[in-house]
Amino acid sequence: MALLPYQTVFKTQPLLTIVLVPICLYLFRLVTSHGRKKRFPEINPPRAFTFGTQARAGEFMSRSRDMLVAGRDRYSDEPYTLHSNGGEVIVLPPALINEMCNHPSLNFTIPAADDGHGYIPGFEPFQANDGVPKLVTRHLSKELRRLIGPMSQEASHGLKRTLTDSTEWHEIDPKGAVMLVVSQITSRIFMGVDLCRDEKWTSSEYTTLAFQTSSSLAAWPRSLRPYVHWLMPSCWRVRSKLNEARSVLAPHLEKRNRLKQEAASRGETIRFDDTIEWFENEVTHGQEPAINQISLSLAAIHTTSDLVLQVILDLAQHSSLIAPLRTELIEVLATQGLTQTSLYNLELMDSVIKESQRMKPTALALMRRLVTEDLELSQGTKLYKGERVIVDPTHMWSSSHYPEPQRYDGYRFLRMRDEASDAHLVSTSAAHVGFGHGRHACPGRFFAAHEIKIALSHLLLKYEWKLVGERPPRPLAFGMAMLPDPEARLVIRRRRQEIDIDALETEGN
């Protein structure tokens, strides 16, 4: 039987087929979607004499923050559509946050995994992992009191290793330094002393590289990403780092399994109180251990280091806050030690961190949802299955929610404590969605708050720092991400601390 022309091409030119099929599918989707009736106004409609969505997606990548601010100014209480690097999304007004955040037909996990490209080899840690929030809620958040000591020890060790004890001013890359310290503290709690200080453990390197590469992938149309990643060297490196993480973790797992078997032969039971053990005991359908650990690290290291770095840059720019922060630290720690109570009583520090998060959240779409069933919201907005919706955070910079919203005020939430229960760092509200809001609010925010306060306590007491150059740091909006200024540089030096934080009694010792 003779082959049809297209069958001949498929048989003789498989590589050409692999390239042409997704392109044809992409063009078909463009043609069939062209002219579709829009239910909401568009903030970035297609321009005349342009075809496709690539130009709009590229413009969004570089002007995302300005577009979202303009959209909310223009359509204050109304939904509008936006063509982002992830495709078309419906941007809902802040008035719908409380209704949206708990709606059963608005799915959180699917868009989170899709935006992280969890369907691409090497990005498996970005896949939806139900075990992560379960472990955080059942174990991590309940053990915070006893984790303070180990976190403090690792903060001390990590800062000394990264920033040195030199009393001479020396320049550092703050992003890299903060990432290393936060990774070490986090890994100590997740996996113990041996692994957190193993310089071959590459979770932080993988995390950094994966997020950077994720942004590069996002510049491509969603329909082409499953194919173009094979041609991207950065994706090759992501896969290499993930394989390195597997190989580094393997001997640690073998060692603990051997110890368990030896104990069992003696009629004894040995348990390891860390996230590797928690995953093994409670999540029977999860990924392999390396994937589980990096999934957990993705949620913890990236967002925590992002916030710590932003606070450090904000304090360098608003240095008048440093002296009162140190005074608060000395007064609280001298009388209460390094405890859960003392961390709670660092009220000015709590306010400063929350203000940094208000001014620069981790992302410009903190509440991404996929519509799983047709629905109608209370004010009449109809959403249909398959649509994607977000709430932008621009209301956090609006005078309708905060006085002088464009001014950094480290005392803002300290003043609000007597009036509002949601003025605490770990509190969420429709007005401040830095940790999300509702049932999908970040479950690890209590752990993150402890970790951030401990790291900043060591840093404020042991070091002084200032900006290099005259230009103030400016956050960088890149697509849906909002990053601390990647060009910011600091000079830093060791100082004589008024109180020896390493000698303080902690609840974790």
C-alpha positions as CSV (number, residue, x, y, z in Angstrom):
1,M,0.0,0.0,0.0
2,A,1.5,3.3,-1.0
3,L,2.2,5.9,1.6
4,L,0.3,9.2,1.5
5,P,2.5,12.3,1.1
6,Y,2.2,13.3,4.7
7,Q,3.0,9.8,5.8
8,T,6.1,9.8,3.7
9,V,7.2,13.0,5.5
10,F,6.5,11.5,8.9
11,K,8.5,8.4,8.1
12,T,11.5,10.0,6.4
13,Q,11.8,13.3,8.3
14,P,10.9,12.6,11.9
15,L,12.9,15.6,13.2
16,L,11.1,17.9,10.8
17,T,7.8,16.5,12.0
18,I,8.7,17.2,15.6
19,V,9.4,20.8,14.7
20,L,6.5,21.4,12.4
21,V,3.7,19.8,14.3
22,P,3.8,22.1,17.4
23,I,4.3,25.1,15.2
24,C,1.2,24.2,13.1
25,L,-0.8,23.6,16.3
26,Y,0.3,26.9,17.6
27,L,-0.7,28.7,14.4
28,F,-4.0,26.9,14.3
29,R,-4.8,28.1,17.9
30,L,-3.9,31.7,16.9
31,V,-6.2,31.6,13.9
32,T,-9.1,30.0,15.7
33,S,-8.8,32.3,18.6
34,H,-8.5,35.5,16.5
35,G,-11.6,37.6,16.7
36,R,-13.1,35.7,19.6
37,K,-15.5,38.0,21.5
38,K,-14.0,39.5,24.6
39,R,-16.1,39.6,27.7
40,F,-13.7,42.0,29.5
41,P,-11.6,45.0,28.4
42,E,-8.0,44.2,27.4
43,I,-5.2,46.2,29.0
44,N,-2.7,45.1,26.2
45,P,-4.8,44.4,23.1
46,P,-3.0,43.3,19.9
47,R,-1.6,46.2,17.9
48,A,-2.5,46.9,14.3
49,F,-0.6,44.9,11.6
50,T,0.6,42.3,14.2
51,F,-0.1,38.6,14.2
52,G,0.2,36.3,17.1
53,T,0.8,36.9,20.7
54,Q,4.6,36.9,21.0
55,A,5.0,40.7,20.8
56,R,2.4,41.2,23.6
57,A,4.0,38.5,25.8
58,G,7.4,40.1,25.3
59,E,6.2,43.5,26.2
60,F,4.5,42.1,29.3
61,M,7.7,40.5,30.5
62,S,9.4,43.9,30.5
63,R,6.5,46.2,31.5
64,S,4.4,43.9,33.7
65,R,4.3,46.1,36.8
66,D,3.3,49.2,34.9
67,M,0.6,47.3,33.0
68,L,-0.9,46.0,36.2
69,V,-0.9,49.4,37.8
70,A,-2.4,51.0,34.7
71,G,-5.0,48.3,34.5
72,R,-6.2,48.8,38.1
73,D,-6.2,52.6,37.7
74,R,-8.3,52.3,34.6
75,Y,-10.7,49.5,35.8
76,S,-10.7,50.1,39.5
77,D,-13.5,47.7,40.5
78,E,-13.9,45.7,37.3
79,P,-12.2,42.6,35.9
80,Y,-10.0,43.0,32.8
81,T,-7.9,40.7,30.7
82,L,-4.2,40.7,30.3
83,H,-2.0,38.8,27.8
84,S,0.9,37.6,29.9
85,N,3.9,35.4,29.1
86,G,1.7,32.5,30.4
87,G,-1.2,33.4,28.0
88,E,-4.4,35.2,28.7
89,V,-5.5,35.8,32.3
90,I,-8.4,37.6,33.8
91,V,-7.3,40.1,36.5
92,L,-9.9,40.4,39.2
93,P,-10.3,43.5,41.4
94,P,-9.2,43.4,45.1
95,A,-12.8,43.5,46.3
96,L,-13.1,39.9,45.2
97,I,-10.1,38.6,47.1
98,N,-12.0,37.2,50.1
99,E,-14.5,35.4,47.8
100,M,-11.9,34.1,45.4
101,C,-9.3,32.8,47.8
102,N,-11.6,30.0,49.2
103,H,-13.8,29.3,46.2
104,P,-13.9,25.5,45.5
105,S,-14.0,25.9,41.7
106,L,-10.8,28.0,41.6
107,N,-7.8,25.6,41.7
108,F,-4.5,26.7,43.1
109,T,-2.1,23.8,42.5
110,I,-2.6,23.3,38.7
111,P,-1.5,26.8,37.6
112,A,1.3,26.9,40.2
113,A,2.8,23.7,38.7
114,D,2.2,24.8,35.2
115,D,3.8,28.2,35.7
116,G,6.8,26.3,37.1
117,H,7.0,24.1,34.0
118,G,6.7,20.9,36.1
119,Y,5.8,19.0,32.9
120,I,9.3,19.5,31.5
121,P,12.2,17.1,32.4
122,G,14.4,18.6,35.0
123,F,11.6,20.7,36.5
124,E,9.9,17.8,38.3
125,P,10.3,19.5,41.7
126,F,7.8,22.2,40.5
127,Q,5.1,19.6,40.0
128,A,2.1,19.7,42.4
129,N,3.2,17.9,45.5
130,D,0.4,17.4,48.0
131,G,3.0,16.2,50.6
132,V,4.6,19.6,51.0
133,P,1.7,21.5,52.6
134,K,0.8,18.4,54.6
135,L,4.3,18.1,56.1
136,V,4.6,21.8,56.8
137,T,1.2,21.8,58.6
138,R,1.6,18.6,60.5
139,H,5.2,18.8,61.5
140,L,7.2,21.9,60.7
141,S,4.8,24.5,62.1
142,K,4.2,22.5,65.2
143,E,7.9,22.1,65.9
144,L,9.0,25.7,65.7
145,R,9.8,26.1,69.3
146,R,12.5,23.5,69.3
147,L,13.8,24.5,65.9
148,I,15.0,27.9,67.1
149,G,18.3,26.7,68.5
150,P,19.4,24.7,65.4
151,M,18.3,27.6,63.1
152,S,20.4,30.1,65.2
153,Q,23.4,27.8,65.1
154,E,23.2,27.5,61.3
155,A,22.7,31.2,60.8
156,S,25.8,31.9,62.8
157,H,27.8,29.3,60.9
158,G,26.5,30.3,57.5
159,L,27.1,34.1,58.0
160,K,30.6,33.5,59.2
161,R,31.4,31.3,56.2
162,T,29.8,33.6,53.7
163,L,30.4,37.1,55.1
164,T,33.6,36.3,57.1
165,D,34.7,37.9,60.4
166,S,36.7,40.7,58.7
167,T,36.4,44.1,60.3
168,E,37.4,45.7,57.1
169,W,34.8,46.9,54.6
170,H,34.6,44.4,51.8
171,E,32.2,44.1,48.8
172,I,29.7,41.3,48.5
173,D,27.0,40.1,46.1
174,P,24.1,40.2,48.5
175,K,21.9,37.9,46.5
176,G,24.4,35.1,46.4
177,A,25.3,35.5,50.1
178,V,21.7,35.5,51.3
179,M,20.8,32.5,49.2
180,L,23.7,30.5,50.6
181,V,22.8,31.4,54.3
182,V,19.1,30.8,53.9
183,S,19.8,27.5,52.1
184,Q,22.0,26.3,54.9
185,I,19.6,27.2,57.7
186,T,16.7,25.6,55.8
187,S,18.6,22.5,54.9
188,R,19.7,22.1,58.6
189,I,16.0,21.8,59.6
190,F,15.0,19.8,56.6
191,M,17.9,17.3,56.4
192,G,20.2,17.7,59.4
193,V,23.7,18.9,60.0
194,D,25.7,16.6,57.7
195,L,23.8,17.4,54.5
196,C,23.2,21.1,55.2
197,R,27.0,21.7,55.4
198,D,27.8,19.4,52.5
199,E,29.1,21.8,49.8
200,K,28.1,19.3,47.2
201,W,24.4,19.5,48.1
202,T,23.1,21.6,45.2
203,S,19.6,22.4,46.2
204,S,20.3,26.1,46.4
205,E,22.2,26.1,43.0
206,Y,19.3,24.1,41.5
207,T,16.8,26.5,42.9
208,T,18.5,29.6,41.6
209,L,19.2,28.1,38.1
210,A,15.7,26.6,37.8
211,F,14.0,29.9,38.6
212,Q,16.2,31.8,36.2
213,T,15.6,29.3,33.4
214,S,11.9,29.3,34.2
215,S,11.8,32.9,33.3
216,S,13.5,32.2,30.0
217,L,11.0,29.5,29.2
218,A,8.2,31.8,30.0
219,A,9.1,34.0,27.1
220,W,8.1,31.2,24.8
221,P,4.4,30.4,24.0
222,R,3.1,27.7,26.3
223,S,2.4,25.3,23.4
224,L,6.0,25.4,22.3
225,R,7.7,25.0,25.6
226,P,7.5,21.2,25.7
227,Y,9.7,21.2,22.6
228,V,12.1,24.2,22.8
229,H,13.5,23.2,26.2
230,W,15.4,20.4,24.4
231,L,17.4,23.2,22.5
232,M,18.1,25.4,25.5
233,P,21.5,25.0,27.3
234,S,20.0,26.4,30.5
235,C,17.5,23.6,30.6
236,W,20.4,21.1,30.1
237,R,22.1,22.6,33.1
238,V,18.9,22.4,35.2
239,R,18.7,18.7,34.5
240,S,22.4,18.3,35.3
241,K,21.9,20.0,38.7
242,L,18.9,17.9,39.5
243,N,21.0,14.7,38.8
244,E,23.8,16.1,41.0
245,A,21.3,16.5,43.8
246,R,20.2,12.9,43.4
247,S,23.7,11.6,43.6
248,V,24.6,13.7,46.6
249,L,21.5,12.7,48.5
250,A,21.9,9.0,47.7
251,P,24.8,8.1,50.2
252,H,23.0,9.9,53.0
253,L,19.8,7.9,52.4
254,E,21.9,4.7,52.2
255,K,23.6,5.5,55.5
256,R,20.3,6.1,57.3
257,N,18.7,3.0,55.9
258,R,21.7,1.0,57.0
259,L,21.4,2.4,60.5
260,K,17.7,1.5,60.6
261,Q,18.4,-2.0,59.5
262,E,21.2,-2.4,62.1
263,A,18.8,-1.1,64.8
264,A,16.1,-3.5,63.7
265,S,18.4,-6.4,63.9
266,R,18.9,-5.5,67.6
267,G,15.2,-5.2,68.1
268,E,15.4,-1.4,68.3
269,T,13.8,1.4,66.3
270,I,15.7,4.4,65.2
271,R,14.0,7.5,63.8
272,F,15.3,10.6,62.1
273,D,13.4,13.8,62.9
274,D,13.6,15.6,59.6
275,T,11.6,16.0,56.4
276,I,13.2,13.0,54.7
277,E,11.7,10.8,57.4
278,W,8.4,12.7,57.4
279,F,7.9,12.3,53.7
280,E,8.7,8.6,54.0
281,N,6.2,8.0,56.8
282,E,3.3,10.1,55.6
283,V,3.4,10.5,51.8
284,T,3.2,7.1,50.3
285,H,2.6,8.3,46.7
286,G,5.2,11.1,46.5
287,Q,8.2,11.6,44.3
288,E,11.6,10.2,44.9
289,P,13.5,11.7,48.0
290,A,15.6,14.2,46.0
291,I,12.5,15.6,44.2
292,N,10.6,15.8,47.5
293,Q,13.5,17.7,49.2
294,I,14.0,20.1,46.4
295,S,10.2,20.7,46.1
296,L,10.2,21.7,49.7
297,S,13.4,23.8,49.3
298,L,11.8,25.6,46.3
299,A,8.9,26.7,48.5
300,A,11.2,27.7,51.4
301,I,14.6,28.9,50.1
302,H,13.5,31.0,47.1
303,T,10.8,33.0,48.8
304,T,12.6,33.4,52.2
305,S,15.9,34.5,50.6
306,D,14.0,36.9,48.4
307,L,12.4,38.6,51.4
308,V,15.6,38.6,53.5
309,L,17.5,40.2,50.7
310,Q,14.8,42.9,50.2
311,V,14.8,43.7,53.9
312,I,18.6,44.1,53.9
313,L,18.5,46.4,50.8
314,D,15.7,48.4,52.4
315,L,17.7,48.9,55.6
316,A,20.7,50.0,53.6
317,Q,18.5,52.6,52.0
318,H,16.7,53.5,55.2
319,S,19.6,53.2,57.6
320,S,17.9,55.2,60.4
321,L,15.9,52.1,61.2
322,I,19.0,50.0,62.1
323,A,19.8,51.6,65.5
324,P,16.2,51.2,66.8
325,L,16.2,47.6,65.5
326,R,19.4,46.8,67.4
327,T,18.0,48.5,70.5
328,E,14.9,46.3,70.4
329,L,17.0,43.2,69.8
330,I,19.2,43.9,72.8
331,E,16.3,44.7,75.2
332,V,14.3,41.7,74.1
333,L,17.0,39.1,73.9
334,A,18.8,40.1,77.1
335,T,15.7,39.4,79.1
336,Q,14.0,36.6,77.2
337,G,16.8,34.8,75.4
338,L,16.3,33.5,71.9
339,T,12.8,32.0,72.2
340,Q,9.5,31.9,70.4
341,T,8.3,34.6,72.8
342,S,11.2,36.9,72.1
343,L,10.9,36.5,68.4
344,Y,7.2,37.4,68.7
345,N,8.2,40.5,70.8
346,L,10.5,41.8,68.1
347,E,7.7,44.1,67.0
348,L,9.6,46.7,65.0
349,M,11.5,44.0,63.1
350,D,8.1,42.3,62.4
351,S,6.8,45.6,61.0
352,V,9.9,46.2,58.9
353,I,9.7,42.8,57.3
354,K,6.0,43.2,56.5
355,E,6.6,46.6,55.0
356,S,9.4,45.3,52.7
357,Q,7.0,42.6,51.6
358,R,4.2,45.1,51.0
359,M,6.4,47.3,48.9
360,K,8.0,44.3,47.0
361,P,6.1,41.1,47.1
362,T,7.7,38.0,45.6
363,A,5.3,38.0,42.6
364,L,2.9,40.2,40.8
365,A,0.3,37.5,40.7
366,L,0.2,36.1,44.2
367,M,-3.2,34.4,43.8
368,R,-3.3,32.5,40.6
369,R,-6.2,30.2,40.0
370,L,-7.6,27.9,37.3
371,V,-11.4,27.8,36.9
372,T,-12.4,24.1,37.1
373,E,-16.2,24.6,36.8
374,D,-18.3,27.4,35.4
375,L,-19.2,29.9,38.1
376,E,-20.6,33.3,38.9
377,L,-19.1,35.6,41.5
378,S,-21.2,37.7,43.9
379,Q,-21.0,40.9,41.8
380,G,-22.1,39.1,38.7
381,T,-18.8,38.2,37.0
382,K,-19.0,34.9,35.1
383,L,-16.0,32.7,34.8
384,Y,-15.8,29.6,32.6
385,K,-14.0,26.3,33.0
386,G,-10.4,26.5,31.8
387,E,-10.0,30.2,32.3
388,R,-7.1,31.6,34.4
389,V,-7.6,34.3,36.9
390,I,-5.3,36.3,39.2
391,V,-5.5,39.1,41.7
392,D,-2.8,41.7,41.3
393,P,-1.1,43.2,44.4
394,T,-1.2,46.8,43.2
395,H,-3.8,47.7,45.8
396,M,-1.0,47.3,48.4
397,W,0.5,50.4,46.8
398,S,-2.8,52.3,46.8
399,S,-3.9,55.1,49.1
400,S,-7.3,53.4,49.4
401,H,-5.6,50.8,51.6
402,Y,-2.5,52.6,53.1
403,P,-1.6,56.2,53.8
404,E,1.4,57.4,51.8
405,P,1.6,54.0,50.1
406,Q,4.6,54.8,48.0
407,R,6.7,55.7,51.0
408,Y,8.7,53.0,52.8
409,D,7.7,53.2,56.5
410,G,9.2,50.6,58.8
411,Y,6.9,51.6,61.6
412,R,3.7,51.3,59.5
413,F,2.5,47.9,60.9
414,L,3.9,48.6,64.4
415,R,1.5,51.5,64.6
416,M,-1.4,49.3,63.3
417,R,-0.9,46.6,65.9
418,D,-3.3,48.2,68.4
419,E,-6.0,48.6,65.8
420,A,-5.7,45.6,63.5
421,S,-5.2,41.9,64.2
422,D,-3.7,41.4,60.7
423,A,-0.8,43.8,61.3
424,H,1.5,40.9,62.2
425,L,3.9,39.5,59.7
426,V,2.3,36.1,59.6
427,S,-1.3,37.5,59.4
428,T,-2.9,37.6,56.0
429,S,-5.7,39.8,54.8
430,A,-7.2,41.1,51.5
431,A,-5.2,44.3,52.1
432,H,-1.8,42.5,52.3
433,V,-1.5,39.4,50.2
434,G,2.3,39.0,50.6
435,F,1.8,35.4,51.9
436,G,-1.4,34.9,49.9
437,H,-4.8,34.8,51.7
438,G,-7.4,32.2,52.6
439,R,-7.1,28.5,52.7
440,H,-4.2,28.5,50.2
441,A,-2.2,31.1,52.1
442,C,1.5,30.1,52.5
443,P,1.5,27.3,55.1
444,G,5.2,27.8,55.7
445,R,4.9,31.5,56.7
446,F,5.3,30.7,60.4
447,F,8.6,28.9,59.8
448,A,9.7,31.6,57.4
449,A,9.0,34.3,59.9
450,H,11.1,32.6,62.5
451,E,13.9,31.9,60.1
452,I,14.0,35.5,58.8
453,K,14.0,37.0,62.3
454,I,16.8,34.8,63.4
455,A,18.9,35.5,60.4
456,L,18.3,39.3,60.7
457,S,19.0,39.2,64.4
458,H,22.5,37.7,63.8
459,L,23.1,40.1,60.9
460,L,22.1,43.2,62.8
461,L,24.1,42.4,65.9
462,K,27.2,41.1,64.1
463,Y,27.5,43.2,61.0
464,E,27.1,46.7,59.5
465,W,26.5,47.3,55.8
466,K,25.9,50.0,53.2
467,L,25.2,50.4,49.5
468,V,27.8,50.6,46.9
469,G,27.2,53.7,44.7
470,E,24.7,56.4,44.8
471,R,21.8,54.8,43.0
472,P,19.1,53.4,45.3
473,P,18.1,49.8,44.7
474,R,15.0,49.3,42.5
475,P,13.1,46.1,42.4
476,L,12.9,44.5,38.9
477,A,9.6,43.3,37.6
478,F,10.1,40.5,35.0
479,G,6.8,39.0,33.9
480,M,4.9,37.8,37.0
481,A,8.1,37.8,39.1
482,M,9.2,40.8,41.2
483,L,12.9,40.6,42.1
484,P,15.2,42.5,44.4
485,D,17.5,44.7,42.4
486,P,19.9,42.2,40.7
487,E,22.6,44.9,40.3
488,A,22.6,46.0,44.0
489,R,26.0,45.6,45.7
490,L,26.9,46.0,49.4
491,V,30.0,46.6,51.4
492,I,29.9,44.9,54.8
493,R,32.1,44.4,57.9
494,R,32.0,42.7,61.2
495,R,31.1,44.8,64.2
496,R,31.4,44.3,68.0
497,Q,28.0,43.0,69.1
498,E,26.4,44.3,72.3
499,I,25.0,41.0,73.2
500,D,26.4,37.5,72.4
501,I,23.5,36.0,70.5
502,D,25.4,32.7,70.1
503,A,25.5,32.3,73.9
504,L,21.8,32.9,74.5
505,E,19.7,30.2,75.9
506,T,17.3,28.8,73.2
507,E,14.3,26.5,73.4
508,G,15.8,24.2,70.8
509,N,18.9,23.3,72.8
